[in-house]
C-alpha cells in the first residue's frame, strides 16, 4: 500500500478498534515495513491523534483518549447505527440534545455514501416513534452527574419534588438509570428510608455529592428495570382485561409477548388476561392482533370499544359517500 493518504486512513481505521496492535502486525496488514509504520504513527500524532506506544514483547500501538475529539472512521454498519441513534436522540427527553444530535446527524449524512444514505432514509421513513415528542426534559449535566456517581459508587444528596409537589432532601446510593418511554428514572437505595426508591429525573431539583463512597448492595429481585416497572404499575391506575380471541394460543402469545397471560380456550381460540394503565392501550393491543375478539371484562373497555367502533364506522361511511358537486 504505497499511497500515503490511503495508508494513513487504513492505519487509523485499525487503531480505532479497541485493542493494541504490534508494529509487526500493522506492517503486515498495510504491506509496508515497520519503519514506515513508525513514520505513519508520527504523522497521525502530528495531526492530533493520540497514539500511545508500549515497549516489550507484548507492546504495540493503540489509540487513547486525547484533549480533543479527533475525526473517526466508521465502517458501513457502524455509520448506519450512529445515524439511526442520532435520529432517535432528536426525539428524546434530554434537554439540548435534540439540537446537538440534529447537527451531528447533518454532518454525518453529508458525507455518507449514497448507498448508506438511502438505507438510513428508508429505515427512518419506515419507523414511527410510539411516544410523543413532548413532556418534561432532562438536564444532560444532571444525567452525566448521576451516571458518574453510579460508576464511582458515590452517595448523592438530592433535592427532590414528589408528584404531589412536596420537596425533600434525600441521601441516596445510586444504582442504575432506567428509561421508560421519554421518562428517566433513578433506582437508588434511600438511606433515610432504609429501602430502595425510584426517582424521576425531571423531578430532581439538584444533586450534589454527599462526600462518601458506598459498597454496592445486591439489587432488588429481578433487577433494576423489573423493580422500576413494578413500582410504576403499583402507582398508576390499572385496568385488567379478559378477552376471548379467535386465534390459536401459541400465535397470540407470540404476538403479545410474555407480559400477557394466554391460555387455550377451545379449538383455535384462546383467552387472554392483560393489564395496563389506560383503556386506549388495551384497545390498541387487541385491535392489532388482526383476529376477531370478544371482551369479557372490564365494562369500561367494552364501552370504550363501542364508542371507538362507532367513530370508525362513521368515518368509513363518510369516506364512502360521494361528495356533492359545488352549486353553480
C-alpha positions as CSV (number, residue, x, y, z in Angstrom):
1,X,0.0,0.0,0.0
2,X,2.3,2.8,-1.3
3,X,-0.2,5.7,-1.4
4,X,0.4,7.6,1.9
5,X,-3.0,9.2,2.5
6,X,-4.8,5.9,1.8
7,X,-2.4,4.1,4.0
8,X,-2.8,6.6,6.9
9,X,-6.6,6.1,6.7
10,X,-6.2,2.4,6.8
11,X,-3.8,2.6,9.7
12,X,-6.3,4.9,11.6
13,X,-9.1,2.5,10.9
14,X,-7.1,-0.3,12.5
15,X,-6.1,1.8,15.5
16,X,-9.7,2.8,16.2
17,X,-10.6,-0.8,17.1
18,X,-10.3,-1.3,20.9
19,X,-7.1,-3.3,21.0
20,X,-3.3,-2.9,21.0
21,X,-1.6,-3.6,17.7
22,X,2.0,-4.9,17.5
23,X,4.1,-2.9,14.9
24,X,4.8,-6.1,13.0
25,X,1.1,-6.9,12.6
26,X,0.4,-3.3,11.4
27,X,3.2,-3.6,8.9
28,X,1.9,-7.0,7.6
29,X,-1.7,-5.6,7.2
30,X,-0.5,-2.4,5.5
31,X,2.1,-4.3,3.4
32,X,4.9,-1.9,4.4
33,X,8.0,-2.0,6.6
34,X,7.9,-1.5,10.4
35,X,9.9,1.7,9.8
36,X,7.1,3.0,7.6
37,X,4.6,2.2,10.3
38,X,6.6,4.2,12.8
39,X,6.7,7.2,10.4
40,X,2.9,7.0,9.8
41,X,2.3,6.8,13.5
42,X,4.3,10.1,13.9
43,X,2.2,11.7,11.1
44,X,-1.0,10.7,13.0
45,X,0.3,12.3,16.2
46,X,1.2,15.5,14.3
47,X,-2.4,15.9,13.2
48,X,-3.9,15.3,16.7
49,X,-4.4,11.6,17.0
50,X,-3.1,10.4,20.4
51,X,-1.4,7.2,19.6
52,X,0.3,5.5,22.6
53,X,3.2,3.1,22.2
54,X,4.2,0.4,24.7
55,X,7.5,-1.4,24.8
56,X,8.3,-5.1,25.3
57,X,7.3,-8.4,23.8
58,X,3.6,-7.7,24.4
59,X,3.9,-4.0,23.4
60,X,2.4,-2.2,20.5
61,X,0.3,0.8,19.4
62,X,-3.2,1.9,20.5
63,X,-5.3,5.0,20.2
64,X,-6.1,6.6,23.5
65,X,-8.3,9.5,24.7
66,X,-6.8,12.9,24.0
67,X,-7.7,16.5,24.8
68,X,-9.9,17.0,21.8
69,X,-12.2,14.7,19.8
70,X,-10.4,13.7,16.5
71,X,-12.4,12.6,13.4
72,X,-13.5,9.0,13.4
73,X,-13.5,6.4,10.7
74,X,-16.6,4.2,10.6
75,X,-17.4,1.0,8.8
76,X,-20.7,0.9,6.8
77,X,-22.7,-0.8,9.6
78,X,-21.3,1.5,12.2
79,X,-22.2,4.6,10.3
80,X,-25.8,3.4,9.8
81,X,-26.1,2.6,13.5
82,X,-24.7,6.0,14.6
83,X,-27.1,7.8,12.2
84,X,-30.1,5.9,13.4
85,X,-29.1,6.5,17.0
86,X,-28.8,10.3,16.4
87,X,-32.2,10.3,14.8
88,X,-33.7,8.6,17.9
89,X,-32.0,11.1,20.3
90,X,-33.5,14.0,18.3
91,X,-36.9,12.9,19.8
92,X,-35.5,12.1,23.2
93,X,-36.2,13.9,26.5
94,X,-32.7,15.1,27.2
95,X,-32.6,18.9,27.2
96,X,-30.5,20.4,24.5
97,X,-29.6,17.1,22.9
98,X,-32.1,17.4,20.1
99,X,-30.2,20.3,18.6
100,X,-26.8,18.8,19.1
101,X,-28.0,15.4,17.7
102,X,-29.5,17.1,14.7
103,X,-26.2,19.0,14.0
104,X,-24.2,15.8,14.3
105,X,-26.6,13.9,12.1
106,X,-26.5,16.6,9.4
107,X,-22.7,16.4,9.4
108,X,-22.8,12.6,9.1
109,X,-25.4,12.4,6.4
110,X,-23.5,15.0,4.3
111,X,-20.5,12.6,4.0
112,X,-22.4,9.3,3.9
113,X,-22.1,7.4,0.6
114,X,-25.4,7.3,-1.4
115,X,-26.0,3.6,-0.6
116,X,-25.8,4.2,3.1
117,X,-27.8,7.5,3.0
118,X,-30.6,5.6,1.2
119,X,-30.5,2.8,3.9
120,X,-30.8,5.4,6.7
121,X,-33.5,7.3,5.0
122,X,-35.5,4.1,4.3
123,X,-35.2,2.9,7.9
124,X,-36.2,6.4,9.2
125,X,-39.2,6.6,6.9
126,X,-40.4,3.2,7.9
127,X,-40.2,3.9,11.7
128,X,-42.7,5.8,13.8
129,X,-41.9,6.6,17.5
130,X,-44.7,5.4,19.8
131,X,-44.1,8.0,22.4
132,X,-45.0,11.7,21.7
133,X,-42.3,14.3,21.4
134,X,-43.4,16.4,24.3
135,X,-43.3,16.4,28.1
136,X,-40.6,17.4,30.6
137,X,-37.0,17.4,29.6
138,X,-33.9,16.4,31.5
139,X,-30.7,18.4,32.0
140,X,-27.9,16.4,30.4
141,X,-25.5,17.7,33.1
142,X,-27.7,16.0,35.8
143,X,-27.8,12.8,33.7
144,X,-24.0,12.6,33.4
145,X,-23.5,13.6,37.1
146,X,-25.7,10.7,38.3
147,X,-24.1,8.3,35.8
148,X,-20.7,9.3,37.2
149,X,-21.9,8.8,40.8
150,X,-23.1,5.3,39.9
151,X,-19.8,4.4,38.3
152,X,-17.8,5.9,41.1
153,X,-20.0,4.4,43.9
154,X,-20.5,7.8,45.4
155,X,-23.5,8.8,47.6
156,X,-25.7,11.7,46.3
157,X,-27.7,14.3,48.2
158,X,-30.8,15.0,46.1
159,X,-33.3,17.9,46.3
160,X,-36.5,16.1,45.1
161,X,-40.1,17.2,44.4
162,X,-42.7,14.4,44.6
163,X,-45.6,14.1,42.3
164,X,-47.8,15.8,44.9
165,X,-45.4,18.8,44.9
166,X,-43.7,18.0,48.3
167,X,-40.0,18.9,48.4
168,X,-37.5,16.9,50.4
169,X,-33.8,16.2,50.7
170,X,-32.6,12.6,50.3
171,X,-29.2,11.0,50.7
172,X,-29.1,8.0,48.3
173,X,-26.8,5.3,47.0
174,X,-27.4,5.5,43.2
175,X,-27.6,2.1,41.5
176,X,-29.0,2.4,37.9
177,X,-30.6,4.7,35.5
178,X,-33.8,3.3,33.8
179,X,-35.6,4.7,30.8
180,X,-39.3,4.1,30.2
181,X,-40.5,5.9,27.0
182,X,-39.5,9.5,27.4
183,X,-39.1,9.2,31.2
184,X,-35.8,8.6,33.0
185,X,-35.7,7.1,36.5
186,X,-33.0,6.6,39.1
187,X,-33.1,3.5,41.1
188,X,-31.2,4.2,44.4
189,X,-31.1,3.0,48.0
190,X,-32.5,5.7,50.2
191,X,-30.5,5.9,53.4
192,X,-33.2,7.8,55.2
193,X,-35.9,5.4,54.3
194,X,-33.7,2.3,54.6
195,X,-35.1,0.9,51.4
196,X,-34.9,1.0,47.6
197,X,-36.7,4.0,45.9
198,X,-37.2,5.3,42.4
199,X,-36.8,9.0,41.5
200,X,-38.0,10.6,38.3
201,X,-35.1,12.6,36.9
202,X,-37.2,15.6,35.8
203,X,-38.3,15.9,39.5
204,X,-34.8,16.1,40.8
205,X,-34.2,19.8,41.5
206,X,-30.5,19.4,42.4
207,X,-27.9,16.7,43.0
208,X,-24.5,17.1,44.7
209,X,-22.0,14.6,46.1
210,X,-22.7,13.6,49.7
211,X,-19.0,13.2,50.4
212,X,-18.8,9.4,50.9
213,X,-18.5,6.2,48.9
214,X,-20.5,3.1,49.4
215,X,-20.3,-0.6,48.8
216,X,-22.9,-1.6,46.3
217,X,-25.9,-3.5,47.7
218,X,-27.5,-6.5,46.0
219,X,-30.1,-5.1,43.6
220,X,-33.8,-5.8,44.1
221,X,-35.0,-9.2,42.9
222,X,-35.4,-9.2,39.1
223,X,-33.0,-6.3,38.6
224,X,-33.4,-2.5,38.2
225,X,-35.7,-2.5,35.2
226,X,-38.1,-5.0,36.7
227,X,-38.2,-3.1,40.0
228,X,-38.9,0.2,38.4
229,X,-41.6,-1.3,36.2
230,X,-43.3,-2.9,39.2
231,X,-43.2,0.5,41.0
232,X,-44.8,2.3,38.0
233,X,-47.5,-0.3,37.8
234,X,-48.3,-0.1,41.5
235,X,-48.5,3.7,41.5
236,X,-50.6,4.0,38.3
237,X,-54.3,3.1,38.0
238,X,-54.5,-0.2,36.1
239,X,-57.2,-2.0,34.2
240,X,-57.3,-5.7,33.9
241,X,-58.8,-7.1,30.7
242,X,-60.1,-10.6,29.9
243,X,-60.9,-11.4,26.3
244,X,-61.5,-14.4,24.0
245,X,-59.6,-14.3,20.7
246,X,-60.3,-16.3,17.6
247,X,-56.7,-17.4,17.1
248,X,-54.5,-20.2,18.5
249,X,-52.9,-19.6,21.9
250,X,-49.4,-20.0,20.6
251,X,-49.9,-17.4,17.9
252,X,-51.4,-14.9,20.2
253,X,-48.7,-15.4,22.8
254,X,-46.1,-14.7,20.2
255,X,-47.8,-11.5,19.1
256,X,-48.4,-10.1,22.6
257,X,-45.3,-11.2,24.4
258,X,-44.6,-12.6,27.9
259,X,-46.3,-9.8,29.8
260,X,-49.8,-11.1,28.7
261,X,-51.3,-14.3,30.1
262,X,-52.6,-16.6,27.3
263,X,-54.4,-19.9,27.8
264,X,-56.1,-22.2,25.2
265,X,-59.9,-21.9,25.3
266,X,-61.2,-24.3,22.6
267,X,-60.2,-25.4,19.1
268,X,-58.3,-22.5,17.5
269,X,-59.3,-20.0,20.2
270,X,-57.8,-18.7,23.4
271,X,-58.5,-16.5,26.5
272,X,-56.1,-13.7,27.4
273,X,-55.6,-11.6,30.5
274,X,-53.6,-8.3,30.3
275,X,-53.1,-5.2,32.4
276,X,-52.2,-1.6,31.7
277,X,-53.0,1.9,32.9
278,X,-55.1,3.1,30.0
279,X,-58.2,1.8,28.2
280,X,-56.8,3.2,24.9
281,X,-53.7,0.9,25.2
282,X,-55.8,-2.2,25.9
283,X,-58.0,-1.4,22.8
284,X,-54.9,-0.8,20.7
285,X,-53.3,-4.1,21.6
286,X,-56.4,-6.0,20.9
287,X,-57.1,-4.3,17.6
288,X,-53.5,-5.0,16.4
289,X,-54.0,-8.8,16.9
290,X,-55.6,-8.9,13.5
291,X,-58.1,-11.5,14.8
292,X,-61.7,-11.3,16.0
293,X,-62.1,-11.0,19.7
294,X,-64.7,-10.6,22.4
295,X,-64.1,-8.7,25.6
296,X,-65.4,-10.2,28.8
297,X,-64.2,-7.5,31.2
298,X,-63.9,-4.8,32.3
299,X,-67.1,-2.9,31.3
300,X,-65.2,0.3,30.8
301,X,-63.2,-1.4,28.0
302,X,-66.3,-2.7,26.4
303,X,-67.9,0.8,26.4
304,X,-64.6,2.3,25.1
305,X,-64.5,-0.1,22.2
306,X,-68.2,0.6,21.4
307,X,-67.6,4.3,21.2
308,X,-64.4,3.8,19.2
309,X,-66.2,1.4,16.8
310,X,-68.9,4.0,16.2
311,X,-66.4,6.7,15.4
312,X,-64.6,4.4,13.0
313,X,-67.8,3.3,11.3
314,X,-68.9,6.9,10.9
315,X,-65.5,7.8,9.4
316,X,-65.7,4.8,7.0
317,X,-69.2,5.7,5.9
318,X,-68.3,9.4,5.3
319,X,-65.3,8.3,3.2
320,X,-67.6,6.1,1.1
321,X,-70.2,8.7,0.4
322,X,-69.7,10.6,-2.9
323,X,-69.1,14.3,-2.5
324,X,-71.6,16.7,-3.9
325,X,-70.5,18.9,-6.8
326,X,-70.4,22.6,-5.9
327,X,-73.6,24.5,-6.7
328,X,-73.5,26.6,-9.9
